[in-house]
Amino acid sequence: MKLALGTGAWLAGCRKSSSVALAPPRETGARYWVQILLSGGHDALYTTDPKVANEVDGIVSLPTENKITQAGGLRLGPHFAPLARWSNELAIVNGVQVRTANHDTGEKQFFHLKTNIADGRPSALDIIATRRQGQPLGVAYINLASRSMHSPAYFGTADKFYFGAGDVFDQVAQATPAELAKLSAVYRKRADEVGRDRAGWTAADQTSTYLRESADFFEHVSTVPPLVSAQRSSDYVAQSMAESLDRALWLIEHDLCSGVILDLGLLGWDTHIRNEGKQAEMNGNFATYFSEYMAGLHAKKNSHGVLADRTVTIVGSELGRFPRQNDMMGKDHLPQTSFLVAGPGIHTGRSFGQTGRLMEGLPISYRNADPAASGRVPVLDDLGATMLHLAGIDPERYGYDGEVCSFLLSGVT
């Protein structure tokens, strides 16, 4: 019964018209959705949006060793140069407005891919999981470092550094099939009780649904090999990053869920002090383990095909770093960041989005992402609307009032 302690608690406007006439969402092949938070705020000058001195005003603090890698249509900063090998499979969206410089607000918004949200809303992947294709669980949450990021459908793990060892996945790995079957039966019985005793009450009905999903997960997980993650680093944060990405691959390889949400870094990208050194450490570790994750997507397959052909991945931060260095050689918060996106249906191999001489987001055409004075500066809500559209879901139905980023979708002209 100790397994239940790791599963968390289950208790409980109109979109603007796109500048491109969008066809109804088509089948893209996406079966899995992975959303990765680089918590604290990665510095785009070192990662996805590098600049040289004549491209920015003098107050902008550029990297000391400002080596820019041009990898096909991607322009990568010095810390993301190792990702050049995946340039044909990645898209970058720069200058995305998140409209907050607060971590808690930004983290909640990140998981919803939407600004101005209310507590209790399902995350973007929770919504996508309503259309899942037979997986027992909707979304698994991995390594969350803040309770503010929990959705009503939360199932997963909190970070051990803050909340202690013994999370639900660790316990699953140690349990016998008989123990997992017993736990599944307990959850199924409780789901029936909640559904019967409070029938018609929306919150109770939804709780009953979540309990059944948990029961299904425990039933299915007893039939797959347990996850064994190798020791890659003696540093806790780096090892946690590697293990979390391993866990995401394990979950989708065994078709245990539709979506996986990961919180990486324990706010390690929040570099108010020693920005350059700490960003180099965090980005270096991420580039290493994300490359392993991408390789894993190509190497692993299940009955639905090679994972790389079936998985949409979106990576970003809850906020960005201010372009000017402060008095402590750090950089403070900026309500703007950038994202990496990969997977079926995505127009990969290009960097999209324009930023100006002060790193401010500039308007672009949503048809082809070219600079356009009459265009739009990308907003987090636009990425949310785009992901729902890509999943075959009408964003308006769920209150996503962003504009679908046609430039980010393959096959849209």
C-alpha positions, 0 to 999 in steps of 0.5 A, spaced: 500 500 500 506 504 500 505 505 493 499 509 493 503 515 497 507 516 491 501 517 486 499 524 489 492 527 490 486 526 485 481 530 489 480 534 486 474 566 450 474 565 443 481 564 439 483 569 434 483 567 427 489 565 424 492 569 418 493 562 415 486 558 413 488 552 417 485 545 414 482 541 419 487 537 423 490 531 420 493 525 422 500 526 424 502 520 427 503 523 434 502 518 439 506 520 445 507 527 447 513 529 452 514 536 455 520 538 458 521 544 463 528 547 464 527 550 470 529 557 472 530 560 465 535 558 460 539 564 457 537 564 449 544 568 448 547 561 449 542 556 447 537 558 441 538 565 439 545 567 439 547 574 437 554 577 435 556 584 437 553 588 431 546 585 432 545 588 439 546 594 443 552 595 447 548 593 454 547 586 452 552 581 455 554 576 450 558 570 452 565 571 453 567 565 448 561 567 443 562 561 438 555 560 434 554 554 430 550 554 424 547 547 423 542 547 417 537 552 418 538 552 426 542 557 429 545 555 436 549 558 441 555 555 444 552 551 449 547 548 445 552 546 439 552 539 441 545 539 439 547 540 431 547 533 430 539 533 431 539 540 427 534 536 421 529 534 427 529 540 431 525 547 430 526 553 434 521 558 436 525 564 439 522 571 442 516 567 445 512 572 450 510 568 457 508 575 460 510 573 467 517 574 471 515 570 476 517 562 477 511 560 480 506 563 475 511 561 469 511 554 471 504 553 472 503 557 465 509 552 462 505 546 463 498 549 460 502 552 455 497 558 456 498 565 460 493 567 465 490 561 467 486 559 473 488 553 478 485 547 477 485 547 469 488 541 466 495 541 463 495 542 455 498 534 455 492 532 460 487 535 454 491 531 449 490 525 453 483 525 452 484 523 445 489 518 447 489 511 443 489 505 448 494 507 453 492 506 461 495 513 463 494 519 461 500 523 463 505 522 467 509 527 471 516 527 473 521 530 478 516 536 479 519 541 484 513 545 486 506 543 488 504 549 484 505 545 478 500 539 479 494 538 475 487 535 477 490 529 473 497 529 477 500 522 477 507 522 478 513 524 482 516 530 486 523 531 486 527 527 491 531 533 493 525 536 496 520 531 498 524 525 499 526 518 496 521 513 495 517 515 489 511 511 485 516 509 480 521 507 485 516 503 488 513 500 482 520 497 480 521 494 487 514 491 487 512 484 485 506 483 480 502 480 485 503 487 489 501 491 483 495 487 482 493 488 489 494 495 488 490 496 482 484 492 485 484 497 491 484 503 486 479 500 482 474 499 488 475 506 490 473 508 483 467 504 483 465 507 490 466 514 488 462 513 482 457 510 485 456 514 492 456 521 488 454 519 481 453 526 477 457 530 481 462 532 476 468 532 481 467 526 483 466 523 476 472 526 474 476 523 480 473 516 479 476 516 472 483 518 475 483 513 480 481 508 474 487 510 470 491 509 476 488 502 477 490 501 469 497 503 470 498 499 476 495 493 472 499 494 466 506 496 469 506 489 472 507 486 465 513 490 463 521 490 465 522 495 470 526 501 469 534 500 470 537 507 469 545 507 469 549 512 473 552 517 469 554 523 474 556 524 481 552 530 481 545 530 483 542 535 479 545 532 472 544 525 474 536 527 476 536 530 469 539 523 466 534 519 470 528 523 468 529 523 461 530 515 461 524 514 465 520 518 459 523 513 454 521 507 458 514 510 459 512 511 452 516 505 450 512 501 454 506 505 451 504 506 459 501 513 458 500 518 452 504 524 455 510 525 460 511 532 463 518 533 466 521 538 470 529 538 470 534 542 473 531 544 480 531 551 478 538 551 476 537 555 470 535 561 475 542 564 474 542 571 478 549 570 480 555 567 475 550 567 469 555 564 464 558 559 469 552 556 471 548 556 465 554 553 462 554 547 467 546 546 466 546 547 458 552 542 458 548 537 462 542 538 458 545 538 451 548 531 453 542 528 456 537 530 451 542 528 445 541 521 449 534 522 449 533 523 442 538 517 440 533 513 444 527 515 441 531 513 434 533 506 437 527 504 441 520 502 438 514 498 440 508 495 436 506 502 434 513 504 431 519 507 432 519 512 438 522 518 434 516 517 429 511 517 434 513 522 439 512 530 439 517 533 444 517 541 446 522 544 451 523 550 454 523 555 460 518 558 464 521 565 463 528 567 460 534 571 462 535 579 462 540 580 456 544 585 461 548 582 466 547 585 473 552 587 479 553 579 481 555 577 474 548 574 473 542 575 469 535 577 472 528 575 469 525 576 463 518 575 461 520 572 454 524 565 452 525 560 447 523 553 445 525 547 442 520 542 438 521 536 435 517 530 432 511 528 427 507 534 424 513 539 426 516 543 421 523 542 423 530 544 421 529 551 422 529 557 427 523 561 427 522 568 431 525 574 431 528 578 436 531 585 436 537 589 438 535 588 446 533 581 445 526 583 445 521 579 441 519 582 434 512 581 430 513 575 424 508 572 419 504 566 422 504 563 415 512 563 414 515 566 420 518 572 416 519 579 419 512 582 418 510 589 421 503 587 421 504 580 424 504 578 431 510 577 436 509 569 439 506 568 445 506 562 449 498 561 448 500 560 441 504 554 442 499 551 446 494 552 441 498 549 436 500 543 440 492 542 441 491 543 433 497 538 432 493 533 436 487 534 432 483 538 438 480 545 437 483 549 441 477 554 442 473 548 446 478 549 451 479 556 452 486 557 448 485 563 445 492 563 441 493 563 434 496 557 431 503 557 429 502 555 421 509 556 420 511 551 425 507 545 422 509 541 416 505 541 410 502 548 411 503 553 406 
